[in-house]
Amino acid sequence: MAFLQLQALCKRYGAVDAVVATDLSVEKGELMSLLGPSGCGKTTTLQMIAGFVDVTCGRILLDGRDITHAKPASRGLGVVFQSYALFPHMSVRDNVAFGLKMRKVPADEIQRRVARVLQLVRLDQHAERYPRELSGGQRQRVALARALVIEPPVLLLDEPLSNLDANLREEMQFEIRRIQREVGITTLMVTHDQAEALSISDRVVVMQAGRITQIDEPYTLYEHPRTRFISGFVGKANLLRGDRDHTGAAQVRQQPGDGELTLSLRPEKIDLITAGAGRLQGRIITRYFLGSQWLYRIDTAIGELTVVRRNNGQAPMNEGTVVGLDWPAELLRILAVDEVSA
């Protein structure tokens, strides 16, 4: 049996279904991300698990115990909010100790547990500082330490990195994963950032319009998206018309026809080769420098395609250049029709 289970969980606000009949199983020690655009129901799902939002229907089970209607405090879950919600008048040490004091934990145990968790998040040298004296990443780690110090069975992270700048956000992704693995705590994280979800999760749950549309390991999710929505939301994708050849394999169709399939082809899977060679010819419309990569937009007979190539230190191709495009046929993915509107 999974450690945390959602069974036909739903939330309705009047005539609006914010979360629809959601079934989900999170294994003990797993880091799972709920990924999706704003308004897809991921935060509402997390808040129902935490007990901050009442459940309309369905059940929440934690280690076999039904906590669907339990008070938030009795669930004993650790929660890190987007805003961190630190007490500005308290030191780092007192912020972290607050939850233990409310639980009337003996003073010597509070001291021991706070010292241990501050060392875990690498803030033991800043225990007497106040939140205003810390960087954004340090404040985020204080919030994480405060959630971990109560030794919760599950850690809930609600967009924990959204207030950080890009470089710090990437650094803190790996810091969260390090801490989660070291503690071995079951973790559910809400994010709208696909790179964040793919980089540190054991499994990713994609949500759309209140429904789960795919649950997979990050690599599988990226390489084998099920629908147009997932293909475009999780990374970049070229969506192409297609059909099946005589062997049943997918192929790109260059002329309109009946019974078309929708195919997905990732931009980095396309090779740019000498004009006249390859599966398709095109002309570079424009290019963008992304540091480690070059992104090209190319006009072709089947429409505009996006191609991403590694920056190998050589000069990029010029706009207006005619090129051939090629790709391994097995990298074309057949997409199902989206079951819900975006």
C-alpha positions in Angstrom: 0.0 0.0 0.0 1.2 3.5 -0.9 2.2 5.8 2.0 0.0 8.7 0.9 -3.1 8.0 -1.2 -5.8 10.2 -2.8 -8.9 8.3 -3.7 -11.4 10.0 -6.1 -10.5 13.3 -4.4 -12.4 16.3 -5.7 -13.0 19.9 -4.8 -16.0 22.0 -6.1 -16.5 25.7 -5.7 -20.2 26.2 -6.6 -20.4 25.1 -10.3 -16.7 25.1 -10.7 -14.8 21.8 -10.4 -11.3 22.8 -9.2 -10.1 19.2 -8.7 -11.9 16.3 -10.4 -11.9 12.6 -9.2 -8.2 12.5 -8.5 -6.5 9.2 -7.7 -2.9 9.3 -6.7 -0.4 7.1 -4.8 2.8 8.4 -3.3 5.4 5.9 -2.1 7.3 6.3 1.2 10.5 8.3 0.6 9.4 9.5 -2.8 9.7 13.0 -4.1 6.7 13.6 -6.4 5.9 16.9 -8.2 2.4 18.2 -9.2 3.1 20.1 -12.4 0.7 22.2 -14.4 -0.3 25.8 -15.4 -2.0 28.2 -13.1 -5.5 27.2 -12.3 -5.0 23.5 -13.0 -5.8 22.4 -9.4 -2.4 21.4 -8.2 -2.3 23.9 -5.2 -5.9 23.1 -4.3 -4.9 19.4 -4.2 -1.9 20.2 -1.9 -4.1 22.3 0.4 -6.6 19.5 0.7 -3.8 17.2 1.8 -2.6 19.7 4.3 -6.1 20.3 5.6 -6.3 23.9 4.7 -9.1 23.3 2.2 -12.2 21.1 2.8 -12.7 18.1 0.6 -15.9 17.9 -1.4 -15.6 14.2 -2.1 -13.1 11.4 -2.0 -10.6 10.3 0.7 -7.0 11.1 1.8 -5.1 8.2 3.4 -1.8 8.6 5.2 0.0 5.3 6.0 -3.5 3.6 6.0 -5.1 6.3 8.3 -8.0 8.3 6.9 -7.1 12.0 7.4 -9.7 13.4 5.0 -11.5 15.5 7.7 -8.7 15.7 10.3 -7.6 19.1 11.5 -4.4 20.4 10.0 -2.5 20.3 13.3 -3.5 16.7 13.9 -2.1 15.6 10.5 1.5 16.5 11.6 2.5 17.4 8.0 5.4 19.7 7.2 4.4 22.6 4.9 6.7 25.1 3.1 4.8 28.0 1.6 5.7 30.1 -1.4 6.1 33.2 0.9 8.1 31.2 3.5 6.0 32.9 6.2 8.9 33.4 8.7 8.4 35.4 11.8 10.5 38.6 11.2 11.0 39.4 15.0 12.4 35.9 15.7 15.9 34.6 15.0 16.6 31.7 12.7 16.9 29.4 15.7 13.6 30.6 17.2 11.8 30.4 13.9 12.8 26.8 13.6 12.0 25.9 17.2 8.5 27.5 17.1 6.6 24.4 16.0 8.3 22.2 18.7 7.5 24.8 21.4 3.8 24.7 20.3 3.9 20.9 20.7 5.4 21.3 24.2 8.6 19.3 23.4 11.1 19.4 26.2 13.7 22.2 26.0 16.7 19.9 25.7 15.1 18.0 22.9 14.2 21.2 21.1 17.8 22.3 21.3 19.1 19.0 20.0 16.6 18.8 17.1 17.0 22.5 16.0 20.8 22.1 16.0 20.6 19.0 13.9 18.2 20.4 11.3 20.1 23.7 11.0 23.2 21.7 10.3 21.3 19.7 7.7 20.3 22.9 5.8 23.7 24.4 6.3 22.5 27.3 8.4 24.1 26.4 11.8 26.4 29.4 11.5 23.4 31.8 11.1 21.2 30.6 14.0 21.1 34.0 15.7 20.4 36.0 12.6 17.0 37.4 11.7 15.1 36.8 8.4 15.9 40.4 7.2 19.6 39.6 7.4 19.4 36.5 5.2 19.4 36.0 1.4 16.3 34.6 -0.4 17.9 31.1 -0.5 18.8 31.2 3.2 15.2 32.2 4.1 13.9 29.4 2.0 16.2 27.0 3.9 14.9 28.3 7.2 11.3 27.6 6.1 12.4 24.1 5.1 14.2 23.5 8.4 11.1 24.7 10.3 9.0 22.1 8.4 11.5 19.3 8.9 12.2 19.8 12.6 8.8 18.5 13.6 9.8 15.2 11.9 6.7 15.0 9.7 5.6 11.9 7.8 5.1 14.0 4.6 6.7 17.3 3.5 4.4 19.5 1.3 6.1 22.2 -0.8 4.0 24.9 -2.4 6.0 26.6 -5.2 8.9 26.8 -2.8 11.3 28.4 -5.3 9.1 30.8 -7.2 10.4 33.9 -5.3 14.1 33.2 -6.1 16.0 34.5 -9.1 16.9 32.0 -11.9 20.4 31.1 -10.7 19.5 30.7 -7.1 16.4 28.7 -8.0 18.5 26.1 -9.8 20.9 25.9 -6.9 18.0 25.4 -4.5 16.4 22.7 -6.6 19.4 20.5 -6.0 19.6 21.6 -2.3 16.0 20.4 -1.8 16.8 17.1 -3.4 19.9 16.6 -1.3 18.0 17.3 1.9 15.1 15.1 0.9 17.3 12.2 0.1 19.4 12.6 3.3 16.3 12.7 5.5 14.4 10.1 3.3 11.1 12.0 3.7 8.1 11.5 1.5 7.7 14.8 -0.4 5.0 16.3 -2.6 5.9 19.5 -4.4 3.7 21.9 -6.4 5.3 23.7 -9.3 4.5 25.3 -12.7 8.2 25.1 -13.7 8.8 22.0 -15.8 12.6 22.2 -15.5 12.2 22.2 -11.7 9.9 19.2 -11.8 12.0 17.2 -14.2 15.3 17.8 -12.5 14.6 16.6 -9.0 11.5 14.4 -8.9 11.2 10.7 -8.8 7.9 11.0 -10.6 5.9 13.9 -12.1 2.2 14.3 -12.1 0.9 16.6 -14.9 -2.4 18.3 -14.2 -4.7 20.0 -16.6 -8.1 21.6 -15.8 -8.4 19.8 -12.4 -7.5 16.4 -13.8 -4.3 14.3 -13.8 -3.3 13.7 -17.4 -0.1 11.7 -17.0 2.1 10.3 -14.2 5.6 9.2 -15.1 9.3 9.3 -14.3 10.8 12.6 -15.6 12.6 11.0 -18.6 9.6 9.0 -19.7 7.3 12.0 -19.4 9.6 14.1 -21.5 10.3 11.4 -24.1 6.8 9.9 -24.3 4.2 12.7 -23.7 0.6 11.3 -24.2 -1.2 14.5 -25.4 -0.6 17.7 -27.3 -0.9 19.6 -24.1 1.7 17.6 -22.3 4.1 17.7 -25.3 4.0 21.5 -25.4 3.9 22.1 -21.6 6.8 19.8 -20.7 9.6 21.2 -22.8 9.4 22.5 -26.4 7.9 20.5 -29.2 7.1 20.7 -32.9 3.6 19.4 -33.6 3.4 17.8 -37.0 0.8 16.1 -39.2 1.4 12.4 -39.8 0.2 9.0 -40.5 1.5 5.4 -40.4 3.7 3.8 -43.0 3.2 0.2 -44.2 5.1 -1.1 -41.1 2.8 0.8 -38.8 5.5 3.3 -37.8 4.7 7.0 -37.6 5.8 9.3 -40.4 5.5 13.0 -41.2 2.9 13.8 -43.8 3.8 16.6 -46.1 0.3 16.7 -47.9 -3.1 17.1 -46.2 -5.2 13.9 -45.9 -7.8 12.1 -44.0 -7.2 10.2 -40.7 -4.2 12.3 -39.7 -2.2 11.7 -36.6 -0.6 14.4 -34.5 3.1 13.8 -34.0 5.5 15.4 -31.6 9.2 16.0 -32.4 11.5 17.6 -29.9 13.6 20.5 -31.3 16.9 19.0 -30.1 16.2 15.7 -32.0 16.4 17.4 -35.4 19.7 17.6 -37.2 20.6 20.5 -39.5 22.6 19.2 -42.5 23.6 20.2 -46.0 20.9 21.6 -48.2 19.5 18.9 -50.5 19.9 16.1 -48.0 17.6 14.9 -45.2 13.9 14.4 -44.9 13.0 18.0 -45.4 14.4 21.3 -46.7 14.0 24.6 -45.0 15.3 28.2 -44.7 16.5 29.7 -41.4 14.1 32.6 -40.5 15.7 33.7 -37.3 18.1 32.5 -34.6 18.4 33.1 -30.8 21.5 32.6 -28.6 20.6 30.8 -25.4 24.2 30.5 -24.0 24.6 26.7 -24.1 22.4 26.4 -27.2 21.3 28.1 -30.4 17.6 28.1 -31.2 16.6 28.3 -34.9 13.2 28.9 -36.4 13.1 27.3 -39.8 10.5 27.7 -42.6 9.7 24.4 -44.3 7.0 22.9 -46.6 5.2 21.6 -43.5 5.3 24.8 -41.6 7.7 26.6 -39.2 9.9 24.2 -37.1 12.0 25.0 -34.1 15.4 23.4 -33.9 17.8 23.6 -30.9 21.5 22.8 -31.4 24.3 22.7 -28.8 26.6 25.7 -28.8 29.9 24.0 -29.7 31.9 27.2 -29.9 31.6 27.5 -33.7 29.9 30.3 -35.5 26.1 29.8 -35.8 24.3 29.4 -39.1 23.1 32.7 -40.7 19.5 33.7 -41.1 18.4 33.0 -44.7 20.6 29.9 -45.0 18.9 27.0 -46.8 19.4 23.7 -44.8 18.4 20.1 -44.8 16.5 18.7 -41.8 16.7 15.1 -40.6 15.7 13.0 -37.6 15.5 9.4 -36.5 12.0 8.1 -37.4 11.7 6.4 -34.0 11.8 9.7 -32.2 8.5 10.8 -33.6 5.8 10.5 -30.9 2.1 9.9 -31.6 -0.1 12.1 -29.4 -3.5 11.3 -28.1 -6.3 13.9 -28.4 -6.4 16.1 -25.3 -9.2 14.9 -23.1 -9.8 18.3 -21.6 -9.4 21.8 -22.9 -6.3 23.8 -21.8 
